[in-house]
Amino acid sequence: MDQLTLRLIALVSRTGTGLATAVSALFVTQVSGLSLRSVGLTLTAATAIAVAASTWLGHLADRLGAREVYAGMLGLQAIGVAGLVLVRDVPAYALVALALAIGDLGQRSAQGAVIHAVVPAESRLRVRAQVRVAANAGFAVGAGLGGIVLATDAPAAYRVGLLVTAVLLLATGALILRLPRVPAVEPGASPWAVLRDGPFVGFMALNGVLNIHNTMLNVAVPLWIATQTSAPTWMVSVLLVTNAVAVILFQIRLTRGSETLKGAGRASRRAGLLLCFACVAMAPTAHTSTLAAVILLLVAAVLHVVGEILESAGGWGASYALAPPGLVGQYQGGHAMGRGTGDLIGPTLFTAVVIPLGSAGWLLAAVIFALAGVLIPLVLRTASSAVVGGWAVELEGEEKGGDDSGGDDEDGGADSFGGRDAKVVAGEGVRVGIRDEDKRG
């Protein structure tokens, strides 16, 4: 039942997100009268602030309870979307944009922590995949509703669309509260503990590089088709639909095997190489016939979407496997920070470097994707060397001291940690090297 609720939450919330995405930019520019430049700069600044706060937002989910923070962040997004209706100037838009950005990054961190808590370890990645499939389906429905709103081209219709989104997000918050409560952890861990975990920070950065595939699909490819190729512009819609359908059909199947650090690294390496090949397929499309360009674009789209699916699977697997107990929300926030950074740098990379350089730019992007994909397994290997046999360590019992430590050396022996008994359980992959220091904060 909890897994069904998680899928329903994703379906409803992303229906609202799809609707808002379709109408919000046109509303603030054409109805509220803000300039494109001011909207772009405001969105970039708001996203940057939210990305910087991601690990703190995840820490908040650990401290206050992931379920409550998850619902609260959806509520904040609902307030932000409803607030768009009242926007008349840039300062008001800045407040709304910041609320939406923080709500989005915060709900991502809390969602991951909720799934970690309510879903058995062996099923987590499968459920994450199911949730993503539901989210994609919901977004498609919302975008379709947004198309109806745009077809009317009436200010009142825009406002109704935004208010419907707010209602859907509030309904999602109510659904979240039907899930079991996730106990809050005791104070002690630093809000920035994850940033002192070198291997995980390395993974965050490289996973963020892979995540620029979002900008590649949504920004770079449409601009490239429209300005540099002889392919018809409707190919943009074909490629977007291909992506959405492929995620719905194959995300669950291709996520299998990514539950361990080794599996996550393998998925990430394959993702980087597939995205590399997609860029290579894009490179000649400016210099080919229309038919050849269409075929190459379709090839690139297939390579891209499989790479995207595997990147998601690898990111989920590693972010769960490396998170110590009590810091799951914070590590999910770190994962969101890496992906958010990719979303920030992607537009500049593709619009200021890749597209102006033409075919050479796509080959440069191919090298970047390949390097990130190849390096992630190496980074995860250094992390796994600090994992006890690839298994998690759970702490049990009260503080012990002196001869009760259970080992011959001053650290309490191989089977104890921090003076407390430890048991090894499957499915978490928690490293012991950072826990005492970061729990003391």
PyMOL commands that set and color helices and strands:
alter all, ss='L'
color gray80, all
select helices_A, chain A and resi 2-31+36-52+54-64+66-84+90-118+121-152+155-176+193-196+198-210+213-228+235-255+261-287+290-321+328-357+359-384+402-405+435-440
alter helices_A, ss='H'
color red, helices_A
select strands_A, chain A and resi 392-396+416-417+420-425
alter strands_A, ss='S'
color yellow, strands_A
deselect
rebuild
show_as cartoon
